[in-house]
């Protein structure tokens, strides 16, 4: 069973839902989806952000590297503490 979308989610994703290729069912599928991003570098970081913005319900990120300040220009999901 697909998860229901809240009124806020329907407003947030209205332009995606309006696409015939996606529709309400497609947006519900995105909410129910799980995605694992392998690598959080220059490509994986923005991919994770865009997956979240698209409404993917569960996102896992795996990267064996220890984040260093020299990585922050490309690993945009990290910040200094």
N, CA, C and O atoms as a Maestro MAE file, in Angstrom:
{
 s_m_m2io_version
 :::
 2.0.0
}

f_m_ct {
 s_m_title
 :::
 protein
 m_atom[324] {
  # First column is atom index #
  i_m_mmod_type
  r_m_x_coord
  r_m_y_coord
  r_m_z_coord
  i_m_residue_number
  s_m_chain_name
  s_m_pdb_residue_name
  s_m_pdb_atom_name
  i_m_atomic_number
  :::
  1 25 0.840 -1.186 0.000 1 A "UNK " " N  " 7
  2 3 0.000 0.000 0.000 1 A "UNK " " CA " 6
  3 2 0.886 1.251 0.000 1 A "UNK " " C  " 6
  4 15 1.841 1.350 0.771 1 A "UNK " " O  " 8
  5 25 0.563 2.174 -0.853 2 A "UNK " " N  " 7
  6 3 1.332 3.407 -0.957 2 A "UNK " " CA " 6
  7 2 0.969 4.351 0.185 2 A "UNK " " C  " 6
  8 15 -0.188 4.404 0.602 2 A "UNK " " O  " 8
  9 25 1.950 5.097 0.692 3 A "UNK " " N  " 7
  10 3 1.638 6.060 1.746 3 A "UNK " " CA " 6
  11 2 0.828 7.226 1.188 3 A "UNK " " C  " 6
  12 15 0.989 7.617 0.032 3 A "UNK " " O  " 8
  13 25 -0.030 7.763 2.018 4 A "UNK " " N  " 7
  14 3 -0.815 8.930 1.609 4 A "UNK " " CA " 6
  15 2 0.085 10.163 1.617 4 A "UNK " " C  " 6
  16 15 1.052 10.236 2.375 4 A "UNK " " O  " 8
  17 25 -0.243 11.113 0.777 5 A "UNK " " N  " 7
  18 3 0.458 12.390 0.774 5 A "UNK " " CA " 6
  19 2 -0.338 13.382 1.613 5 A "UNK " " C  " 6
  20 15 -1.565 13.430 1.532 5 A "UNK " " O  " 8
  21 25 0.365 14.170 2.418 6 A "UNK " " N  " 7
  22 3 -0.298 15.213 3.192 6 A "UNK " " CA " 6
  23 2 -0.659 16.369 2.257 6 A "UNK " " C  " 6
  24 15 -0.174 16.441 1.128 6 A "UNK " " O  " 8
  25 25 -1.505 17.258 2.734 7 A "UNK " " N  " 7
  26 3 -1.852 18.441 1.932 7 A "UNK " " CA " 6
  27 2 -0.607 19.270 1.624 7 A "UNK " " C  " 6
  28 15 -0.466 19.807 0.526 7 A "UNK " " O  " 8
  29 25 0.292 19.371 2.598 8 A "UNK " " N  " 7
  30 3 1.531 20.115 2.373 8 A "UNK " " CA " 6
  31 2 2.377 19.456 1.284 8 A "UNK " " C  " 6
  32 15 2.939 20.146 0.434 8 A "UNK " " O  " 8
  33 25 2.469 18.126 1.306 9 A "UNK " " N  " 7
  34 3 3.235 17.417 0.276 9 A "UNK " " CA " 6
  35 2 2.593 17.585 -1.096 9 A "UNK " " C  " 6
  36 15 3.298 17.724 -2.095 9 A "UNK " " O  " 8
  37 25 1.286 17.575 -1.153 10 A "UNK " " N  " 7
  38 3 0.600 17.779 -2.436 10 A "UNK " " CA " 6
  39 2 0.912 19.167 -2.979 10 A "UNK " " C  " 6
  40 15 1.138 19.325 -4.179 10 A "UNK " " O  " 8
  41 25 0.929 20.173 -2.112 11 A "UNK " " N  " 7
  42 3 1.288 21.527 -2.561 11 A "UNK " " CA " 6
  43 2 2.759 21.585 -2.967 11 A "UNK " " C  " 6
  44 15 3.103 22.179 -3.989 11 A "UNK " " O  " 8
  45 25 3.622 20.968 -2.164 12 A "UNK " " N  " 7
  46 3 5.064 21.007 -2.430 12 A "UNK " " CA " 6
  47 2 5.405 20.367 -3.772 12 A "UNK " " C  " 6
  48 15 6.224 20.894 -4.526 12 A "UNK " " O  " 8
  49 25 4.778 19.235 -4.068 13 A "UNK " " N  " 7
  50 3 5.111 18.473 -5.275 13 A "UNK " " CA " 6
  51 2 4.090 18.671 -6.392 13 A "UNK " " C  " 6
  52 15 4.019 17.859 -7.314 13 A "UNK " " O  " 8
  53 25 3.305 19.732 -6.320 14 A "UNK " " N  " 7
  54 3 2.218 19.960 -7.284 14 A "UNK " " CA " 6
  55 2 2.710 19.955 -8.732 14 A "UNK " " C  " 6
  56 15 2.042 19.408 -9.610 14 A "UNK " " O  " 8
  57 25 3.844 20.546 -8.979 15 A "UNK " " N  " 7
  58 3 4.331 20.614 -10.371 15 A "UNK " " CA " 6
  59 2 4.801 19.256 -10.870 15 A "UNK " " C  " 6
  60 15 4.693 18.963 -12.061 15 A "UNK " " O  " 8
  61 25 5.315 18.435 -9.984 16 A "UNK " " N  " 7
  62 3 5.698 17.078 -10.374 16 A "UNK " " CA " 6
  63 2 4.459 16.220 -10.562 16 A "UNK " " C  " 6
  64 15 4.371 15.446 -11.515 16 A "UNK " " O  " 8
  65 25 3.503 16.357 -9.655 17 A "UNK " " N  " 7
  66 3 2.256 15.599 -9.741 17 A "UNK " " CA " 6
  67 2 1.510 15.945 -11.028 17 A "UNK " " C  " 6
  68 15 0.830 15.092 -11.599 17 A "UNK " " O  " 8
  69 25 1.633 17.189 -11.484 18 A "UNK " " N  " 7
  70 3 0.946 17.626 -12.705 18 A "UNK " " CA " 6
  71 2 1.505 16.964 -13.964 18 A "UNK " " C  " 6
  72 15 0.837 16.955 -14.998 18 A "UNK " " O  " 8
  73 25 2.708 16.413 -13.895 19 A "UNK " " N  " 7
  74 3 3.284 15.732 -15.057 19 A "UNK " " CA " 6
  75 2 2.548 14.415 -15.292 19 A "UNK " " C  " 6
  76 15 2.427 13.611 -14.367 19 A "UNK " " O  " 8
  77 25 2.058 14.177 -16.502 20 A "UNK " " N  " 7
  78 3 1.333 12.930 -16.765 20 A "UNK " " CA " 6
  79 2 2.175 11.686 -16.498 20 A "UNK " " C  " 6
  80 15 1.640 10.637 -16.142 20 A "UNK " " O  " 8
  81 25 3.489 11.802 -16.670 21 A "UNK " " N  " 7
  82 3 4.372 10.655 -16.463 21 A "UNK " " CA " 6
  83 2 4.532 10.306 -14.982 21 A "UNK " " C  " 6
  84 15 4.949 9.195 -14.656 21 A "UNK " " O  " 8
  85 25 4.211 11.226 -14.092 22 A "UNK " " N  " 7
  86 3 4.391 11.007 -12.656 22 A "UNK " " CA " 6
  87 2 3.034 10.886 -11.974 22 A "UNK " " C  " 6
  88 15 2.662 9.812 -11.502 22 A "UNK " " O  " 8
  89 25 2.310 11.977 -11.927 23 A "UNK " " N  " 7
  90 3 0.990 11.976 -11.303 23 A "UNK " " CA " 6
  91 2 1.046 11.715 -9.802 23 A "UNK " " C  " 6
  92 15 2.123 11.597 -9.218 23 A "UNK " " O  " 8
  93 25 -0.118 11.628 -9.198 24 A "UNK " " N  " 7
  94 3 -0.232 11.389 -7.762 24 A "UNK " " CA " 6
  95 2 0.334 10.024 -7.382 24 A "UNK " " C  " 6
  96 15 0.999 9.886 -6.355 24 A "UNK " " O  " 8
  97 25 0.071 9.023 -8.208 25 A "UNK " " N  " 7
  98 3 0.577 7.673 -7.926 25 A "UNK " " CA " 6
  99 2 2.104 7.641 -7.944 25 A "UNK " " C  " 6
  100 15 2.724 7.009 -7.088 25 A "UNK " " O  " 8
  101 25 2.703 8.313 -8.906 26 A "UNK " " N  " 7
  102 3 4.160 8.354 -8.986 26 A "UNK " " CA " 6
  103 2 4.785 9.046 -7.787 26 A "UNK " " C  " 6
  104 15 5.822 8.613 -7.285 26 A "UNK " " O  " 8
  105 25 4.151 10.127 -7.324 27 A "UNK " " N  " 7
  106 3 4.679 10.827 -6.154 27 A "UNK " " CA " 6
  107 2 4.543 9.966 -4.902 27 A "UNK " " C  " 6
  108 15 5.411 9.992 -4.030 27 A "UNK " " O  " 8
  109 25 3.474 9.216 -4.815 28 A "UNK " " N  " 7
  110 3 3.328 8.273 -3.699 28 A "UNK " " CA " 6
  111 2 4.407 7.187 -3.770 28 A "UNK " " C  " 6
  112 15 4.949 6.771 -2.746 28 A "UNK " " O  " 8
  113 25 4.708 6.738 -4.979 29 A "UNK " " N  " 7
  114 3 5.782 5.746 -5.146 29 A "UNK " " CA " 6
  115 2 7.123 6.301 -4.679 29 A "UNK " " C  " 6
  116 15 7.905 5.594 -4.043 29 A "UNK " " O  " 8
  117 25 7.388 7.567 -4.993 30 A "UNK " " N  " 7
  118 3 8.628 8.194 -4.530 30 A "UNK " " CA " 6
  119 2 8.677 8.244 -3.008 30 A "UNK " " C  " 6
  120 15 9.718 7.973 -2.410 30 A "UNK " " O  " 8
  121 25 7.556 8.589 -2.381 31 A "UNK " " N  " 7
  122 3 7.506 8.647 -0.920 31 A "UNK " " CA " 6
  123 2 7.746 7.269 -0.304 31 A "UNK " " C  " 6
  124 15 8.341 7.162 0.768 31 A "UNK " " O  " 8
  125 25 7.290 6.229 -0.972 32 A "UNK " " N  " 7
  126 3 7.452 4.858 -0.472 32 A "UNK " " CA " 6
  127 2 8.826 4.275 -0.794 32 A "UNK " " C  " 6
  128 15 9.193 3.229 -0.258 32 A "UNK " " O  " 8
  129 25 9.587 4.941 -1.663 33 A "UNK " " N  " 7
  130 3 10.859 4.395 -2.146 33 A "UNK " " CA " 6
  131 2 11.977 4.524 -1.120 33 A "UNK " " C  " 6
  132 15 11.977 5.420 -0.276 33 A "UNK " " O  " 8
  133 25 12.926 3.603 -1.219 34 A "UNK " " N  " 7
  134 3 14.173 3.653 -0.456 34 A "UNK " " CA " 6
  135 2 15.319 3.646 -1.456 34 A "UNK " " C  " 6
  136 15 15.326 2.855 -2.400 34 A "UNK " " O  " 8
  137 25 16.291 4.535 -1.243 35 A "UNK " " N  " 7
  138 3 17.439 4.645 -2.143 35 A "UNK " " CA " 6
  139 2 18.709 4.662 -1.299 35 A "UNK " " C  " 6
  140 15 18.771 5.338 -0.273 35 A "UNK " " O  " 8
  141 25 19.714 3.919 -1.734 36 A "UNK " " N  " 7
  142 3 21.021 3.940 -1.086 36 A "UNK " " CA " 6
  143 2 22.001 4.636 -2.019 36 A "UNK " " C  " 6
  144 15 22.217 4.189 -3.145 36 A "UNK " " O  " 8
  145 25 22.591 5.723 -1.556 37 A "UNK " " N  " 7
  146 3 23.605 6.455 -2.314 37 A "UNK " " CA " 6
  147 2 24.965 5.973 -1.819 37 A "UNK " " C  " 6
  148 15 25.283 6.101 -0.637 37 A "UNK " " O  " 8
  149 25 25.761 5.423 -2.723 38 A "UNK " " N  " 7
  150 3 27.086 4.928 -2.366 38 A "UNK " " CA " 6
  151 2 28.103 5.979 -2.788 38 A "UNK " " C  " 6
  152 15 28.344 6.186 -3.977 38 A "UNK " " O  " 8
  153 25 28.686 6.628 -1.812 39 A "UNK " " N  " 7
  154 3 29.632 7.705 -2.054 39 A "UNK " " CA " 6
  155 2 28.967 9.046 -1.816 39 A "UNK " " C  " 6
  156 15 27.921 9.334 -2.398 39 A "UNK " " O  " 8
  157 25 29.564 9.865 -0.967 40 A "UNK " " N  " 7
  158 3 28.992 11.171 -0.642 40 A "UNK " " CA " 6
  159 2 29.929 12.293 -1.058 40 A "UNK " " C  " 6
  160 15 30.040 13.313 -0.379 40 A "UNK " " O  " 8
  161 25 30.599 12.089 -2.183 41 A "UNK " " N  " 7
  162 3 31.533 13.091 -2.683 41 A "UNK " " CA " 6
  163 2 30.858 14.096 -3.597 41 A "UNK " " C  " 6
  164 15 29.715 14.495 -3.373 41 A "UNK " " O  " 8
  165 25 31.572 14.493 -4.614 42 A "UNK " " N  " 7
  166 3 31.107 15.525 -5.524 42 A "UNK " " CA " 6
  167 2 29.860 15.168 -6.295 42 A "UNK " " C  " 6
  168 15 29.129 16.066 -6.714 42 A "UNK " " O  " 8
  169 25 29.584 13.894 -6.500 43 A "UNK " " N  " 7
  170 3 28.371 13.465 -7.199 43 A "UNK " " CA " 6
  171 2 27.305 12.968 -6.224 43 A "UNK " " C  " 6
  172 15 26.131 13.316 -6.357 43 A "UNK " " O  " 8
  173 25 27.706 12.163 -5.254 44 A "UNK " " N  " 7
  174 3 26.742 11.577 -4.324 44 A "UNK " " CA " 6
  175 2 26.041 12.594 -3.443 44 A "UNK " " C  " 6
  176 15 24.850 12.452 -3.166 44 A "UNK " " O  " 8
  177 25 26.766 13.632 -2.991 45 A "UNK " " N  " 7
  178 3 26.159 14.645 -2.125 45 A "UNK " " CA " 6
  179 2 24.991 15.360 -2.793 45 A "UNK " " C  " 6
  180 15 23.901 15.391 -2.221 45 A "UNK " " O  " 8
  181 25 25.173 15.937 -3.987 46 A "UNK " " N  " 7
  182 3 24.027 16.600 -4.610 46 A "UNK " " CA " 6
  183 2 22.925 15.628 -5.019 46 A "UNK " " C  " 6
  184 15 21.749 15.994 -5.025 46 A "UNK " " O  " 8
  185 25 23.288 14.402 -5.357 47 A "UNK " " N  " 7
  186 3 22.258 13.407 -5.681 47 A "UNK " " CA " 6
  187 2 21.360 13.189 -4.474 47 A "UNK " " C  " 6
  188 15 20.138 13.147 -4.613 47 A "UNK " " O  " 8
  189 25 21.953 13.048 -3.284 48 A "UNK " " N  " 7
  190 3 21.163 12.847 -2.068 48 A "UNK " " CA " 6
  191 2 20.233 14.032 -1.814 48 A "UNK " " C  " 6
  192 15 19.079 13.848 -1.428 48 A "UNK " " O  " 8
  193 25 20.732 15.233 -2.029 49 A "UNK " " N  " 7
  194 3 19.904 16.431 -1.845 49 A "UNK " " CA " 6
  195 2 18.731 16.426 -2.818 49 A "UNK " " C  " 6
  196 15 17.599 16.701 -2.419 49 A "UNK " " O  " 8
  197 25 18.984 16.119 -4.082 50 A "UNK " " N  " 7
  198 3 17.907 16.113 -5.080 50 A "UNK " " CA " 6
  199 2 16.910 14.985 -4.849 50 A "UNK " " C  " 6
  200 15 15.719 15.158 -5.106 50 A "UNK " " O  " 8
  201 25 17.372 13.838 -4.370 51 A "UNK " " N  " 7
  202 3 16.441 12.756 -4.036 51 A "UNK " " CA " 6
  203 2 15.511 13.196 -2.912 51 A "UNK " " C  " 6
  204 15 14.307 12.942 -2.962 51 A "UNK " " O  " 8
  205 25 16.067 13.853 -1.901 52 A "UNK " " N  " 7
  206 3 15.243 14.356 -0.799 52 A "UNK " " CA " 6
  207 2 14.252 15.401 -1.302 52 A "UNK " " C  " 6
  208 15 13.082 15.386 -0.920 52 A "UNK " " O  " 8
  209 25 14.719 16.304 -2.155 53 A "UNK " " N  " 7
  210 3 13.839 17.341 -2.691 53 A "UNK " " CA " 6
  211 2 12.732 16.762 -3.555 53 A "UNK " " C  " 6
  212 15 11.644 17.332 -3.634 53 A "UNK " " O  " 8
  213 25 12.999 15.630 -4.206 54 A "UNK " " N  " 7
  214 3 11.990 14.984 -5.049 54 A "UNK " " CA " 6
  215 2 10.949 14.240 -4.232 54 A "UNK " " C  " 6
  216 15 9.899 13.866 -4.756 54 A "UNK " " O  " 8
  217 25 11.229 14.019 -2.944 55 A "UNK " " N  " 7
  218 3 10.258 13.360 -2.091 55 A "UNK " " CA " 6
  219 2 10.518 11.895 -1.814 55 A "UNK " " C  " 6
  220 15 9.628 11.191 -1.338 55 A "UNK " " O  " 8
  221 25 11.727 11.418 -2.103 56 A "UNK " " N  " 7
  222 3 12.052 10.022 -1.799 56 A "UNK " " CA " 6
  223 2 11.961 9.834 -0.282 56 A "UNK " " C  " 6
  224 15 12.522 10.617 0.485 56 A "UNK " " O  " 8
  225 25 11.256 8.800 0.132 57 A "UNK " " N  " 7
  226 3 10.934 8.611 1.539 57 A "UNK " " CA " 6
  227 2 12.078 8.215 2.439 57 A "UNK " " C  " 6
  228 15 12.137 8.663 3.584 57 A "UNK " " O  " 8
  229 25 12.989 7.393 1.963 58 A "UNK " " N  " 7
  230 3 14.107 6.935 2.791 58 A "UNK " " CA " 6
  231 2 15.371 6.957 1.948 58 A "UNK " " C  " 6
  232 15 15.431 6.366 0.870 58 A "UNK " " O  " 8
  233 25 16.388 7.656 2.465 59 A "UNK " " N  " 7
  234 3 17.661 7.775 1.759 59 A "UNK " " CA " 6
  235 2 18.772 7.356 2.708 59 A "UNK " " C  " 6
  236 15 18.905 7.898 3.805 59 A "UNK " " O  " 8
  237 25 19.561 6.392 2.279 60 A "UNK " " N  " 7
  238 3 20.751 5.994 3.023 60 A "UNK " " CA " 6
  239 2 21.976 6.458 2.259 60 A "UNK " " C  " 6
  240 15 21.977 6.489 1.029 60 A "UNK " " O  " 8
  241 25 23.013 6.816 2.990 61 A "UNK " " N  " 7
  242 3 24.254 7.281 2.366 61 A "UNK " " CA " 6
  243 2 25.410 6.499 2.980 61 A "UNK " " C  " 6
  244 15 25.558 6.444 4.201 61 A "UNK " " O  " 8
  245 25 26.231 5.891 2.114 62 A "UNK " " N  " 7
  246 3 27.388 5.126 2.561 62 A "UNK " " CA " 6
  247 2 28.633 5.726 1.930 62 A "UNK " " C  " 6
  248 15 28.712 5.885 0.712 62 A "UNK " " O  " 8
  249 25 29.598 6.054 2.767 63 A "UNK " " N  " 7
  250 3 30.874 6.561 2.274 63 A "UNK " " CA " 6
  251 2 31.928 6.234 3.321 63 A "UNK " " C  " 6
  252 15 31.812 6.668 4.467 63 A "UNK " " O  " 8
  253 25 32.958 5.473 2.945 64 A "UNK " " N  " 7
  254 3 33.965 5.069 3.931 64 A "UNK " " CA " 6
  255 2 34.936 6.183 4.316 64 A "UNK " " C  " 6
  256 15 35.701 6.041 5.270 64 A "UNK " " O  " 8
  257 25 34.906 7.280 3.581 65 A "UNK " " N  " 7
  258 3 35.865 8.354 3.816 65 A "UNK " " CA " 6
  259 2 35.498 9.154 5.067 65 A "UNK " " C  " 6
  260 15 34.321 9.362 5.361 65 A "UNK " " O  " 8
  261 25 36.516 9.595 5.794 66 A "UNK " " N  " 7
  262 3 36.311 10.521 6.906 66 A "UNK " " CA " 6
  263 2 36.289 11.930 6.332 66 A "UNK " " C  " 6
  264 15 37.184 12.323 5.584 66 A "UNK " " O  " 8
  265 25 35.263 12.681 6.690 67 A "UNK " " N  " 7
  266 3 35.119 14.031 6.142 67 A "UNK " " CA " 6
  267 2 36.163 14.948 6.770 67 A "UNK " " C  " 6
  268 15 36.349 14.980 7.987 67 A "UNK " " O  " 8
  269 25 36.830 15.682 5.903 68 A "UNK " " N  " 7
  270 3 37.858 16.635 6.298 68 A "UNK " " CA " 6
  271 2 37.450 17.993 5.735 68 A "UNK " " C  " 6
  272 15 36.691 18.062 4.768 68 A "UNK " " O  " 8
  273 25 37.943 19.056 6.328 69 A "UNK " " N  " 7
  274 3 37.573 20.392 5.858 69 A "UNK " " CA " 6
  275 2 37.914 20.598 4.385 69 A "UNK " " C  " 6
  276 15 37.261 21.390 3.706 69 A "UNK " " O  " 8
  277 25 38.930 19.893 3.884 70 A "UNK " " N  " 7
  278 3 39.295 20.032 2.472 70 A "UNK " " CA " 6
  279 2 38.284 19.357 1.546 70 A "UNK " " C  " 6
  280 15 38.338 19.554 0.332 70 A "UNK " " O  " 8
  281 25 37.361 18.561 2.101 71 A "UNK " " N  " 7
  282 3 36.326 17.900 1.300 71 A "UNK " " CA " 6
  283 2 35.077 18.760 1.127 71 A "UNK " " C  " 6
  284 15 34.258 18.484 0.251 71 A "UNK " " O  " 8
  285 25 34.918 19.795 1.946 72 A "UNK " " N  " 7
  286 3 33.637 20.493 2.026 72 A "UNK " " CA " 6
  287 2 33.238 21.230 0.751 72 A "UNK " " C  " 6
  288 15 32.054 21.501 0.551 72 A "UNK " " O  " 8
  289 25 34.177 21.555 -0.100 73 A "UNK " " N  " 7
  290 3 33.811 22.249 -1.335 73 A "UNK " " CA " 6
  291 2 33.052 21.339 -2.289 73 A "UNK " " C  " 6
  292 15 32.354 21.829 -3.176 73 A "UNK " " O  " 8
  293 25 33.175 20.014 -2.124 74 A "UNK " " N  " 7
  294 3 32.464 19.101 -3.007 74 A "UNK " " CA " 6
  295 2 31.484 18.206 -2.275 74 A "UNK " " C  " 6
  296 15 30.571 17.665 -2.898 74 A "UNK " " O  " 8
  297 25 31.643 18.036 -0.984 75 A "UNK " " N  " 7
  298 3 30.714 17.224 -0.194 75 A "UNK " " CA " 6
  299 2 29.728 18.171 0.490 75 A "UNK " " C  " 6
  300 15 29.850 18.469 1.678 75 A "UNK " " O  " 8
  301 25 28.768 18.626 -0.274 76 A "UNK " " N  " 7
  302 3 27.891 19.721 0.148 76 A "UNK " " CA " 6
  303 2 26.853 19.328 1.192 76 A "UNK " " C  " 6
  304 15 26.125 20.192 1.681 76 A "UNK " " O  " 8
  305 25 26.767 18.054 1.544 77 A "UNK " " N  " 7
  306 3 25.822 17.665 2.593 77 A "UNK " " CA " 6
  307 2 26.445 17.791 3.980 77 A "UNK " " C  " 6
  308 15 25.762 17.598 4.986 77 A "UNK " " O  " 8
  309 25 27.728 18.111 4.041 78 A "UNK " " N  " 7
  310 3 28.428 18.255 5.320 78 A "UNK " " CA " 6
  311 2 28.655 19.730 5.619 78 A "UNK " " C  " 6
  312 15 28.565 20.587 4.740 78 A "UNK " " O  " 8
  313 25 28.950 19.996 6.877 79 A "UNK " " N  " 7
  314 3 29.218 21.359 7.322 79 A "UNK " " CA " 6
  315 2 30.227 21.284 8.465 79 A "UNK " " C  " 6
  316 15 30.504 20.203 8.984 79 A "UNK " " O  " 8
  317 25 30.767 22.418 8.849 80 A "UNK " " N  " 7
  318 3 31.646 22.438 10.010 80 A "UNK " " CA " 6
  319 2 30.795 22.469 11.271 80 A "UNK " " C  " 6
  320 15 29.688 23.007 11.267 80 A "UNK " " O  " 8
  321 25 31.309 21.897 12.334 81 A "UNK " " N  " 7
  322 3 30.549 21.844 13.599 81 A "UNK " " CA " 6
  323 2 30.815 23.068 14.441 81 A "UNK " " C  " 6
  324 15 30.265 23.196 15.535 81 A "UNK " " O  " 8
  :::
 }
 m_bond[323] {
  # First column is bond index #
  i_m_from
  i_m_to
  i_m_order
  :::
  1 1 2 1
  2 2 3 1
  3 3 4 2
  4 3 5 1
  5 5 6 1
  6 6 7 1
  7 7 8 2
  8 7 9 1
  9 9 10 1
  10 10 11 1
  11 11 12 2
  12 11 13 1
  13 13 14 1
  14 14 15 1
  15 15 16 2
  16 15 17 1
  17 17 18 1
  18 18 19 1
  19 19 20 2
  20 19 21 1
  21 21 22 1
  22 22 23 1
  23 23 24 2
  24 23 25 1
  25 25 26 1
  26 26 27 1
  27 27 28 2
  28 27 29 1
  29 29 30 1
  30 30 31 1
  31 31 32 2
  32 31 33 1
  33 33 34 1
  34 34 35 1
  35 35 36 2
  36 35 37 1
  37 37 38 1
  38 38 39 1
  39 39 40 2
  40 39 41 1
  41 41 42 1
  42 42 43 1
  43 43 44 2
  44 43 45 1
  45 45 46 1
  46 46 47 1
  47 47 48 2
  48 47 49 1
  49 49 50 1
  50 50 51 1
  51 51 52 2
  52 51 53 1
  53 53 54 1
  54 54 55 1
  55 55 56 2
  56 55 57 1
  57 57 58 1
  58 58 59 1
  59 59 60 2
  60 59 61 1
  61 61 62 1
  62 62 63 1
  63 63 64 2
  64 63 65 1
  65 65 66 1
  66 66 67 1
  67 67 68 2
  68 67 69 1
  69 69 70 1
  70 70 71 1
  71 71 72 2
  72 71 73 1
  73 73 74 1
  74 74 75 1
  75 75 76 2
  76 75 77 1
  77 77 78 1
  78 78 79 1
  79 79 80 2
  80 79 81 1
  81 81 82 1
  82 82 83 1
  83 83 84 2
  84 83 85 1
  85 85 86 1
  86 86 87 1
  87 87 88 2
  88 87 89 1
  89 89 90 1
  90 90 91 1
  91 91 92 2
  92 91 93 1
  93 93 94 1
  94 94 95 1
  95 95 96 2
  96 95 97 1
  97 97 98 1
  98 98 99 1
  99 99 100 2
  100 99 101 1
  101 101 102 1
  102 102 103 1
  103 103 104 2
  104 103 105 1
  105 105 106 1
  106 106 107 1
  107 107 108 2
  108 107 109 1
  109 109 110 1
  110 110 111 1
  111 111 112 2
  112 111 113 1
  113 113 114 1
  114 114 115 1
  115 115 116 2
  116 115 117 1
  117 117 118 1
  118 118 119 1
  119 119 120 2
  120 119 121 1
  121 121 122 1
  122 122 123 1
  123 123 124 2
  124 123 125 1
  125 125 126 1
  126 126 127 1
  127 127 128 2
  128 127 129 1
  129 129 130 1
  130 130 131 1
  131 131 132 2
  132 131 133 1
  133 133 134 1
  134 134 135 1
  135 135 136 2
  136 135 137 1
  137 137 138 1
  138 138 139 1
  139 139 140 2
  140 139 141 1
  141 141 142 1
  142 142 143 1
  143 143 144 2
  144 143 145 1
  145 145 146 1
  146 146 147 1
  147 147 148 2
  148 147 149 1
  149 149 150 1
  150 150 151 1
  151 151 152 2
  152 151 153 1
  153 153 154 1
  154 154 155 1
  155 155 156 2
  156 155 157 1
  157 157 158 1
  158 158 159 1
  159 159 160 2
  160 159 161 1
  161 161 162 1
  162 162 163 1
  163 163 164 2
  164 163 165 1
  165 165 166 1
  166 166 167 1
  167 167 168 2
  168 167 169 1
  169 169 170 1
  170 170 171 1
  171 171 172 2
  172 171 173 1
  173 173 174 1
  174 174 175 1
  175 175 176 2
  176 175 177 1
  177 177 178 1
  178 178 179 1
  179 179 180 2
  180 179 181 1
  181 181 182 1
  182 182 183 1
  183 183 184 2
  184 183 185 1
  185 185 186 1
  186 186 187 1
  187 187 188 2
  188 187 189 1
  189 189 190 1
  190 190 191 1
  191 191 192 2
  192 191 193 1
  193 193 194 1
  194 194 195 1
  195 195 196 2
  196 195 197 1
  197 197 198 1
  198 198 199 1
  199 199 200 2
  200 199 201 1
  201 201 202 1
  202 202 203 1
  203 203 204 2
  204 203 205 1
  205 205 206 1
  206 206 207 1
  207 207 208 2
  208 207 209 1
  209 209 210 1
  210 210 211 1
  211 211 212 2
  212 211 213 1
  213 213 214 1
  214 214 215 1
  215 215 216 2
  216 215 217 1
  217 217 218 1
  218 218 219 1
  219 219 220 2
  220 219 221 1
  221 221 222 1
  222 222 223 1
  223 223 224 2
  224 223 225 1
  225 225 226 1
  226 226 227 1
  227 227 228 2
  228 227 229 1
  229 229 230 1
  230 230 231 1
  231 231 232 2
  232 231 233 1
  233 233 234 1
  234 234 235 1
  235 235 236 2
  236 235 237 1
  237 237 238 1
  238 238 239 1
  239 239 240 2
  240 239 241 1
  241 241 242 1
  242 242 243 1
  243 243 244 2
  244 243 245 1
  245 245 246 1
  246 246 247 1
  247 247 248 2
  248 247 249 1
  249 249 250 1
  250 250 251 1
  251 251 252 2
  252 251 253 1
  253 253 254 1
  254 254 255 1
  255 255 256 2
  256 255 257 1
  257 257 258 1
  258 258 259 1
  259 259 260 2
  260 259 261 1
  261 261 262 1
  262 262 263 1
  263 263 264 2
  264 263 265 1
  265 265 266 1
  266 266 267 1
  267 267 268 2
  268 267 269 1
  269 269 270 1
  270 270 271 1
  271 271 272 2
  272 271 273 1
  273 273 274 1
  274 274 275 1
  275 275 276 2
  276 275 277 1
  277 277 278 1
  278 278 279 1
  279 279 280 2
  280 279 281 1
  281 281 282 1
  282 282 283 1
  283 283 284 2
  284 283 285 1
  285 285 286 1
  286 286 287 1
  287 287 288 2
  288 287 289 1
  289 289 290 1
  290 290 291 1
  291 291 292 2
  292 291 293 1
  293 293 294 1
  294 294 295 1
  295 295 296 2
  296 295 297 1
  297 297 298 1
  298 298 299 1
  299 299 300 2
  300 299 301 1
  301 301 302 1
  302 302 303 1
  303 303 304 2
  304 303 305 1
  305 305 306 1
  306 306 307 1
  307 307 308 2
  308 307 309 1
  309 309 310 1
  310 310 311 1
  311 311 312 2
  312 311 313 1
  313 313 314 1
  314 314 315 1
  315 315 316 2
  316 315 317 1
  317 317 318 1
  318 318 319 1
  319 319 320 2
  320 319 321 1
  321 321 322 1
  322 322 323 1
  323 323 324 2
  :::
 }
}
